[in-house]
Amino acid sequence: MTSPLIVVTGAAGQLGQTISRLWSESPLPQYQFKALDRSELDLSQLESAIAVLAELKPSVIVNAAAYTQVDKAESDSIAAHLVNAEAVGRIAAWSAENDARLIHVSTDFVFDGTSKTPYEPDQQTNPLGTYGASKLAGEQQIQAMAKQHSAIIRTSWLYSEYGNNFVKAMLRLMREKEQLSVVNDQIGSPTSTHGLAVLIFAMILNRNAAGIYHWTDGGSISWFEFALEIQRQAVQEGLLSKAIPISPIPASEYLAPARRPAYSVLDRSRALADFDCPSADWKAQLNLVIKELGSK
Ligand SMILES: NC(=O)c1ccc[n+]([C@@H]2O[C@H](COP(=O)([O-])OP(=O)(O)OC[C@H]3O[C@@H](n4cnc5c(N)ncnc54)[C@H](OP(=O)(O)O)[C@@H]3O)[C@@H](O)[C@H]2O)c1
């Protein structure tokens, strides 16, 4: 008998690369593993994407692919909805029909940020922009078509040593600029893809994982506080030769096409209760990535 197969979509993304890298340390030796990038499984090509699944017949699909350009989505909503909602619905339907499990990653941007306390998984959604709306539509497709066969993980402020993210953008700007201004009135929780990947492995292991979970690293801060800590750690680890002045600004001074929630802290207690996953706080998780970037 051949071993069951796990397929990961979006292999070239931050999360996809992290899952591939950590796979050899995962508690899942009974599975085969295949990570597919956009050239191998393109979610905007619905029929051929499903044909790829039909040929591989995975037992578990981890959907780490997404249209993630939050600002571009405002003027490109058809493409965002195709990848983040329509394609997700097709994968969900295929999973239900073929008795496969779907683990899907979603976002804090499904919320409008008016809460004053961490969002629980069943709290009212109300996305402010096209990206969040497309991701919410993807969640709804999954819940309608594959509720028993799926788990959705909402996460926030994702970063890693790979790809494009706030940490790497800040490090670049801190090298190039004499001073920086960073938004201080949007509050959320940074999340390293490392901890998220470990949670995904735990969810694959626990076949009862179903429904909506929230996952971030521990703690909540503003982008300004995040930038200060990135700079502090980067100087300490020798990635930056000096610190530059960083000033707090309101989001109203940072002009971007998409509106973002002012508060998007996620309550992760359901994930912590159900899975053996790393509960480390955001500073400790950041340090692992800063050290990784420093070793390159
Ligand atoms: N980044 C964040 O701050 C954040 C926050 C909350 C939630 N999330 C969610 O977390 C998940 C992982 O995000 P991430 O940061 O790892 O994203 P990422 O680095 O932008 O990676 C997304 C991947 O999806 C691929 N992709 C885009 N369109 C595709 C298509 N039509 N077919 C197949 N693949 C396609 C991209 O391919 P290319 O490499 O070819 O472009 C990319 O490799 C996503 O579901 C995202 O919505 C992210």
PDBQT file of the ligand as one rigid body, heavy atoms in Angstrom, charges set to zero:
ROOT
HETATM    1  N1  LIG A 301       1.355  37.713   4.548  1.00  0.00    +0.000 N 
HETATM    2  C1  LIG A 301       0.546  38.066   5.564  1.00  0.00    +0.000 C 
HETATM    3  O1  LIG A 301       0.796  39.034   6.298  1.00  0.00    +0.000 OA
HETATM    4  C2  LIG A 301      -0.699  37.256   5.823  1.00  0.00    +0.000 A 
HETATM    5  C3  LIG A 301      -1.518  37.655   6.906  1.00  0.00    +0.000 A 
HETATM    6  C4  LIG A 301      -2.656  36.893   7.171  1.00  0.00    +0.000 A 
HETATM    7  C5  LIG A 301      -2.964  35.794   6.403  1.00  0.00    +0.000 A 
HETATM    8  N2  LIG A 301      -2.154  35.455   5.355  1.00  0.00    +0.000 N 
HETATM    9  C6  LIG A 301      -2.532  34.274   4.559  1.00  0.00    +0.000 C 
HETATM   10  O2  LIG A 301      -1.521  33.301   4.779  1.00  0.00    +0.000 OA
HETATM   11  C7  LIG A 301      -1.373  32.492   3.612  1.00  0.00    +0.000 C 
HETATM   12  C8  LIG A 301       0.100  32.411   3.236  1.00  0.00    +0.000 C 
HETATM   13  O3  LIG A 301       0.553  33.733   2.979  1.00  0.00    +0.000 OA
HETATM   14  P1  LIG A 301       2.053  34.054   2.550  1.00  0.00    +0.000 P 
HETATM   15  O4  LIG A 301       2.473  35.268   3.300  1.00  0.00    +0.000 OA
HETATM   16  O5  LIG A 301       2.879  32.820   2.588  1.00  0.00    +0.000 OA
HETATM   17  O6  LIG A 301       1.806  34.483   1.052  1.00  0.00    +0.000 OA
HETATM   18  P2  LIG A 301       2.868  34.716  -0.129  1.00  0.00    +0.000 P 
HETATM   19  O7  LIG A 301       4.246  34.689   0.385  1.00  0.00    +0.000 OA
HETATM   20  O8  LIG A 301       2.369  35.897  -0.882  1.00  0.00    +0.000 OA
HETATM   21  O9  LIG A 301       2.649  33.407  -0.982  1.00  0.00    +0.000 OA
HETATM   22  C9  LIG A 301       1.468  33.169  -1.676  1.00  0.00    +0.000 C 
HETATM   23  C10 LIG A 301       1.801  32.170  -2.742  1.00  0.00    +0.000 C 
HETATM   24  O10 LIG A 301       0.590  31.944  -3.479  1.00  0.00    +0.000 OA
HETATM   25  C11 LIG A 301       0.957  31.826  -4.807  1.00  0.00    +0.000 C 
HETATM   26  N3  LIG A 301      -0.123  32.142  -5.720  1.00  0.00    +0.000 N 
HETATM   27  C12 LIG A 301      -0.670  33.335  -6.015  1.00  0.00    +0.000 A 
HETATM   28  N4  LIG A 301      -1.583  33.189  -6.987  1.00  0.00    +0.000 NA
HETATM   29  C13 LIG A 301      -1.598  31.876  -7.293  1.00  0.00    +0.000 A 
HETATM   30  C14 LIG A 301      -2.308  31.093  -8.213  1.00  0.00    +0.000 A 
HETATM   31  N5  LIG A 301      -3.177  31.649  -9.077  1.00  0.00    +0.000 N 
HETATM   32  N6  LIG A 301      -2.089  29.764  -8.245  1.00  0.00    +0.000 NA
HETATM   33  C15 LIG A 301      -1.193  29.187  -7.419  1.00  0.00    +0.000 A 
HETATM   34  N7  LIG A 301      -0.468  29.871  -6.549  1.00  0.00    +0.000 NA
HETATM   35  C16 LIG A 301      -0.660  31.204  -6.475  1.00  0.00    +0.000 A 
HETATM   36  C17 LIG A 301       2.097  32.806  -5.023  1.00  0.00    +0.000 C 
HETATM   37  O11 LIG A 301       2.805  32.387  -6.150  1.00  0.00    +0.000 OA
HETATM   38  P3  LIG A 301       4.022  33.227  -6.788  1.00  0.00    +0.000 P 
HETATM   39  O12 LIG A 301       5.172  32.970  -5.854  1.00  0.00    +0.000 OA
HETATM   40  O13 LIG A 301       4.190  32.596  -8.113  1.00  0.00    +0.000 OA
HETATM   41  O14 LIG A 301       3.566  34.639  -6.815  1.00  0.00    +0.000 OA
HETATM   42  C18 LIG A 301       2.868  32.661  -3.725  1.00  0.00    +0.000 C 
HETATM   43  O15 LIG A 301       3.895  31.701  -3.854  1.00  0.00    +0.000 OA
HETATM   44  C19 LIG A 301      -2.288  33.104   2.566  1.00  0.00    +0.000 C 
HETATM   45  O16 LIG A 301      -3.504  32.404   2.559  1.00  0.00    +0.000 OA
HETATM   46  C20 LIG A 301      -2.542  34.501   3.070  1.00  0.00    +0.000 C 
HETATM   47  O17 LIG A 301      -3.795  34.999   2.637  1.00  0.00    +0.000 OA
HETATM   48  C21 LIG A 301      -1.029  36.149   5.063  1.00  0.00    +0.000 A 
ENDROOT
TORSDOF 0
